[in-house]
Amino acid sequence: MASKRKRKKPVTEEAVIPMTPMIDVVFQLLVYFIVTMKPMDVVAHLDVFRPSPEASQEKPDTPPKMIRISIYADGYTINDKPVTPEDLDRLIMKLSSFDKNQTILIMCTALSPHEKLVKVLDLCAKSGLKNLSVISTN
């Protein structure tokens, strides 16, 4: 009997794709598109409604002046003028009769009693004032 011959399997090499030329082409395309791109002018496409120059210009309303109420250990001041507690009540009522949206800035010192702050806040609430700001000072 004849011996069987074993066939050798052909050796196949794995296909290698060179990456460097592909990366070069991608970068060249990127540069081409960046250079040839025309940016769209966004400002030209905004819808802006401007008043015509012939229209009469209205004067802007001047904001009301802020009223400062300072609370000290020995009394009160309104816009740096000393007042008694009775005058404070009367003046806050008079201020509220002019404008309920008047801005009131209440400044307390570290030594002023808490009861005086509560009294001022109660007077403002009683008179209908709503724009109140409370700050503490040294």
C-alpha positions as CSV (number, residue, x, y, z in Angstrom):
1,M,0.0,0.0,0.0
2,A,1.1,3.3,-0.8
3,S,1.5,5.9,1.9
4,K,-0.7,8.9,1.8
5,R,0.9,12.1,1.3
6,K,0.0,14.9,3.5
7,R,-0.6,18.1,1.8
8,K,0.9,21.2,3.2
9,K,-1.6,23.9,3.9
10,P,-0.8,27.1,2.0
11,V,0.4,29.8,4.3
12,T,-1.8,32.9,3.9
13,E,-0.7,36.2,5.2
14,E,-3.2,38.5,6.9
15,A,-4.1,41.5,4.9
16,V,-2.6,44.7,6.4
17,I,-4.3,48.0,5.7
18,P,-2.0,50.9,6.0
19,M,-3.6,53.5,8.2
20,T,-1.2,56.4,7.7
21,P,-2.4,57.3,4.2
22,M,-6.1,57.0,5.3
23,I,-5.5,59.4,8.2
24,D,-3.7,61.8,5.9
25,V,-6.7,61.9,3.5
26,V,-9.1,62.5,6.4
27,F,-7.1,65.4,7.6
28,Q,-6.8,66.9,4.1
29,L,-10.6,66.6,3.7
30,L,-11.1,68.3,7.1
31,V,-8.8,71.2,6.2
32,Y,-10.6,71.6,2.8
33,F,-14.0,71.8,4.4
34,I,-12.8,74.2,7.1
35,V,-11.2,76.5,4.6
36,T,-14.1,76.5,2.1
37,M,-16.8,76.9,4.7
38,K,-18.6,80.3,4.7
39,P,-20.0,81.1,8.1
40,M,-23.5,82.3,8.1
41,D,-24.0,85.9,9.4
42,V,-26.3,85.3,12.4
43,V,-26.7,89.0,13.1
44,A,-28.1,89.7,9.6
45,H,-30.9,87.3,10.2
46,L,-32.1,88.6,13.6
47,D,-35.5,90.1,13.7
48,V,-35.0,93.4,15.5
49,F,-37.8,95.9,15.8
50,R,-36.3,99.3,16.3
51,P,-38.4,102.5,16.7
52,S,-38.4,104.8,13.9
53,P,-36.4,108.1,14.3
54,E,-39.5,110.2,13.7
55,A,-41.4,108.7,16.7
56,S,-41.6,110.9,19.7
57,Q,-39.2,109.9,22.4
58,E,-40.9,109.4,25.7
59,K,-39.0,110.4,28.8
60,P,-38.3,107.4,31.0
61,D,-40.0,107.5,34.4
62,T,-37.5,108.3,37.1
63,P,-37.5,105.7,39.8
64,P,-38.7,106.9,43.2
65,K,-36.1,107.6,45.7
66,M,-35.5,105.0,48.3
67,I,-36.5,105.8,51.9
68,R,-33.9,104.7,54.5
69,I,-35.2,103.9,58.0
70,S,-32.3,103.3,60.4
71,I,-32.9,101.6,63.7
72,Y,-30.5,102.3,66.5
73,A,-30.4,101.3,70.2
74,D,-31.6,104.8,71.2
75,G,-34.1,105.6,68.4
76,Y,-35.0,105.8,64.7
77,T,-34.0,108.0,61.7
78,I,-35.7,108.4,58.4
79,N,-33.2,109.5,55.7
80,D,-30.7,110.4,58.4
81,K,-33.2,112.7,60.3
82,P,-34.0,111.6,63.8
83,V,-37.7,110.8,64.5
84,T,-39.7,109.7,67.5
85,P,-41.7,106.5,67.4
86,E,-44.9,108.5,67.1
87,D,-43.5,110.5,64.2
88,L,-42.3,107.3,62.6
89,D,-45.8,105.9,62.5
90,R,-47.2,109.1,61.0
91,L,-44.4,109.4,58.4
92,I,-44.8,105.8,57.3
93,M,-48.5,106.3,56.9
94,K,-47.9,109.5,54.9
95,L,-45.4,107.7,52.6
96,S,-47.8,104.9,51.9
97,S,-50.5,107.4,50.9
98,F,-48.2,108.6,48.1
99,D,-47.0,105.3,46.7
100,K,-47.7,101.7,48.0
101,N,-44.8,100.4,45.9
102,Q,-42.2,102.8,47.5
103,T,-39.0,101.0,48.3
104,I,-38.1,101.1,52.0
105,L,-34.6,100.1,53.1
106,I,-34.6,99.2,56.8
107,M,-31.1,99.3,58.3
108,C,-30.4,97.8,61.8
109,T,-27.2,98.1,63.8
110,A,-25.8,95.2,65.8
111,L,-26.9,96.9,69.0
112,S,-30.5,97.8,68.1
113,P,-33.1,95.7,69.8
114,H,-35.0,93.2,67.8
115,E,-38.3,94.6,69.0
116,K,-37.7,97.9,67.2
117,L,-37.2,96.1,63.9
118,V,-40.4,94.2,64.4
119,K,-42.2,97.4,65.2
120,V,-41.0,99.1,62.0
121,L,-42.0,96.0,60.0
122,D,-45.4,96.0,61.6
123,L,-45.9,99.7,60.8
124,C,-44.9,99.1,57.2
125,A,-47.3,96.1,56.9
126,K,-50.1,98.1,58.5
127,S,-49.7,100.9,56.0
128,G,-49.5,98.5,53.0
129,L,-45.9,99.0,52.0
130,K,-44.6,95.9,50.2
131,N,-41.1,96.7,48.9
132,L,-39.1,96.3,52.0
133,S,-35.4,95.4,52.4
134,V,-33.7,94.7,55.7
135,I,-30.0,94.9,56.1
136,S,-27.7,95.0,59.2
137,T,-24.9,97.5,59.5
138,N,-22.0,97.8,61.9
